Amino acid sequence: MKRLLAWIAVSLPPTLLILLALKPLEVNSLRFIGLLFFVALSILLWVQMATPATESKKRFRQLTVASLITVASIVAFNWPLKAAYSLSRPAFNHVAEQVESGKTLSTPRRVGWFRIQQIEAPGPAENQIDEHGLRLWTNLHPNGKTGFVQSRPDDLSFNLWSYFRLDDTWQFISED
């Protein structure tokens, strides 16, 4: 039982962060949760270093360090979201081509690895001209939407809470 709890303590933080990064949450929340995991793993490693080393404790320390590095890399680079986006990029481009050709797409729908709740397209919208790029929203919270926007990184005219650049044409944003 003790060994199981030790493995859970080491493997749970990076596993949860990977899942949360794929949700996708807004980026600041992911960084905050990652920072908490990083502190918890650092404390665990510090406690391990204070006790005499046996062979199993050395292996556990190595796993804790690997877990700590994984958590830090997720917080710094959000690589699970980037990896899922990279695998989904052809689907994103296909949806963009369909919308540009004037096709109306139903939502919610899956686009690659992501569930899109709403699609907003540039151009005439109801009674006003919409000058934003194509938006694929994954979360429709009343205080601000979260999702993918097809636009240049220097042309994000949104009320941003956080923003994460995926490549030169797609950004992941969370509105305030």
C-alpha positions, 0 to 999 in steps of 0.5 A: 500500500505504501508503494502504491501511494508513493507511485500515485504521489509521483505519477498523478501530477503530470498525468493530471496536467496532461489531461488538463492541458488537453481539456483545454483550460485557459492557460493561466489556470493550467499554469497555476495548477501546474505551479501547485503540483511543482511545489508539492513535488519539490517538497516531496523531493526535499523530504526524500533527500533528507532521508537515508537512501536505499535502492528503492528510495533512489529509484523513487527520487529519480521518478520524482525528478522526472515527474517534476521535470514533466510538470515544469515542461507542461507549465512552461511550454504547454506541450500537450495542447501543442501536440494535440493541436499539431495532430488536429491541424489538418482538421482545423484547416479543413473546417476553415476551408469549409467555412471560407467556402460558405458552408454552414457547419453544425455544432457541437462537433469534433475537430481533431482532438477537440470538441468545438461548441460554437463556430464564428466566422469573419465577414458580415454577421447579423447587423454588423461587420465581424472583423475577427478571424475564424473562431472555434470556441471550446468553452462558451462561458458567459464571462468570456469564451475560450477556444481557437482563433485563426489570425495573426498573433499581432492581430488579436483584437479580443478582450484577452485574459490569456493567449497561447500561440500555436503557430503563425495562423492559429492561437488559443485564447481565453477572453476576459 
